[in-house]
Amino acid sequence: MVTVRVDDKGRLSIPAEIRTAMGIKSGDVFFLESDPEHAVIHLAKAVNPFDGLAEHAVREYRAGRTRNLREYAVKNEFKLNGE
C-alpha cells in the first residue's frame, strides 16, 4: 500500500511504478466508486470494448481465419450489388 496526497484541486497522483505496472497513461479514463461508510474509494480503468474486439479481429486475420466479402459471397452463392 502506498500513501498519496490530494492536491488543492482535488487530484490524486498515482505513483509512477503503479502507473507503469498497470499500463496507465495520461488521458486514461477510470470509473470511481465511493463507499463513504467505510471511507473507501475504488478505481477501475475504463476499457473500450471495441479495442478488445479489434484486437481479436486482427488475431483472427493474422491466423488466416477470415474471408473478405467477395469470398463469402462466392461460397454462399449470392451476388453483391453491382456485380
C-alpha positions in Angstrom: 0.0 0.0 0.0 1.2 3.5 -0.8 0.2 6.9 0.6 -0.9 9.6 -1.8 -1.9 13.2 -1.1 -4.9 15.2 -2.5 -3.8 18.5 -4.0 -5.7 21.8 -3.8 -7.7 20.9 -7.0 -8.8 17.5 -5.5 -6.4 15.4 -7.6 -4.6 12.3 -6.5 -1.2 11.4 -8.1 -0.7 7.7 -8.8 2.9 6.8 -8.3 4.9 6.1 -11.5 5.7 2.4 -10.6 2.0 1.7 -10.2 1.2 3.5 -13.5 3.8 1.5 -15.3 2.8 -1.8 -13.8 -0.9 -1.2 -14.7 -0.3 0.4 -18.1 -1.9 3.7 -17.1 -1.2 6.5 -19.5 -2.1 10.2 -19.4 -5.7 10.6 -20.6 -6.9 7.2 -19.5 -10.4 7.1 -18.0 -11.4 5.5 -14.8 -14.7 4.6 -13.1 -14.8 5.7 -9.5 -17.0 4.2 -6.8 -17.0 5.6 -3.3 -18.0 3.9 -0.1 -18.3 6.8 2.4 -19.5 4.4 5.2 -16.1 2.6 5.1 -14.1 5.6 3.8 -13.0 3.7 0.7 -12.7 4.7 -2.9 -12.5 2.1 -5.7 -11.0 2.9 -9.1 -11.3 0.7 -12.2 -9.7 1.5 -15.5 -12.4 2.0 -18.2 -11.7 -0.2 -21.1 -13.2 0.4 -24.5 -14.9 -2.9 -25.5 -14.2 -2.1 -29.2 -10.5 -2.2 -28.5 -10.8 -5.9 -27.4 -12.9 -6.7 -30.5 -10.4 -5.1 -32.8 -7.5 -7.0 -31.2 -9.5 -10.2 -31.6 -10.3 -9.4 -35.3 -6.6 -8.7 -36.0 -5.6 -12.1 -34.4 -8.2 -13.9 -36.5 -7.0 -12.2 -39.7 -3.3 -13.0 -39.0 -4.2 -16.6 -38.3 -5.9 -16.8 -41.7 -9.4 -17.4 -40.2 -11.1 -14.6 -42.1 -12.6 -14.1 -45.5 -13.3 -11.0 -47.5 -16.9 -10.2 -48.6 -16.4 -11.4 -52.1 -15.1 -14.8 -51.0 -18.0 -15.2 -48.6 -20.5 -14.3 -51.4 -19.0 -16.9 -53.8 -19.0 -19.6 -51.1 -22.6 -18.9 -50.2 -23.8 -18.3 -53.8 -25.1 -14.8 -53.7 -24.4 -11.7 -55.7 -23.1 -8.4 -54.4 -24.7 -5.2 -55.6 -23.1 -4.1 -58.9 -21.7 -7.5 -59.7 
